Amino acid sequence: MTQTQIPPKPSDEAEAGAAEKELYEGFSRFGLIPLWTEREGLMPMTPEPQAVPHIWHWGDLYPLAARAGDLVPVGRGGERRAIAVSNPGLPGLPYATPTLWAAIQYLGPNEVAPAHRHSQNAFRFVLEGEGVWTVVDGDPVAMRRGDLLLTPGWQFHGHHNPHPRPMAWLDGLDIPFVSATDTGFFEFGEDGVSDRSTPHRSRSERVWGHPGLRPVSATEQDTPNSPLAAYRWEHTDAALAAQLEVAAEGHPGVLEPGHAAVRFTNPTTGSDALTTLRTEMHRIAAGQRTAPVRETGSSVWQVFDGSGVISLNGTRTDVVRGDVIAVPSWCEVSIEAGTDLDLFRFSDAPVFERLNLARREYS
Ligand code: 1HN
């Protein structure tokens, strides 16, 4: 048996320097990095995200998406005419934050985005317009302003626009998270979409879309993602309006004064609608300002209606309908409503809550 060679202790400074150099060369040669050179980067006192707070204005996004509609065909291969926001702190990556993808997708008259499926969870949120159907596992789901449409992981989905008008919407996916964890799978479906019918209500909504009523059926299992494919604006709007009314009558019901919020949930479990993505709609009454708050995990907001000012780590920016806002981990956020202000928000909170890494601090 060969014995491990232990180098003799260096006797003077020059020898110590040479010995240290040799030690670090040894680390490098064998693929090792000592903690003492890396500790601060590995374990900051509070989160130090590379992603930065950033705002993309709808007035810049939409014309470019429309131009892409003129110049770039949609079809097999590229799959979607989706243009992702790229956080300036994550240069070259099509990521809003380290975990969240957000894109504007544009589909022209009579165009079809072909069916496929992937393990990434996805949703669409419609800022304006209507006339596209997203066909989710064979169920055609109409898309209209204010609606949230779900495409849970591994369900086939394609979109078609049978109308003479183009339509654009916001896509949200957990692509960066799935990429970082090497858990992505993808499969092509048939060319086009399986069902070109255009029902007002999908089968999913007809079965699952009745408040507080769970179907008693032969398949009564809870599902990790929501079986409800569409959350309609008329319901979201009514829920937000009612919260503010109840609060105005002197009863509890809102998140904070003048600030109503609802979360889109999975009716089988009451948890978030998608396992990796939290989706919410917020309404802030004109003149109200939300309490500054920091949270771990990141989020993306889109102004749905109205205008106001968003403060991100103390920097104030005016926002109007359609603007998309990236909020990195531990960034302090406060929103002031100029007019009554409706905002859609999505985040990675379900992941960090499950992992016991969720933290929130009010300033
Ligand atoms: C996707 O399937 C959609 O279905 C949108 O609309 C964006 C980005 C990357 C990969 C798949 C969609 C996507 C996507």
Residues whose N, C-alpha, C, O or C-beta is under 5 A from the ligand:
A	BS01	1HN	R80 A82 D171
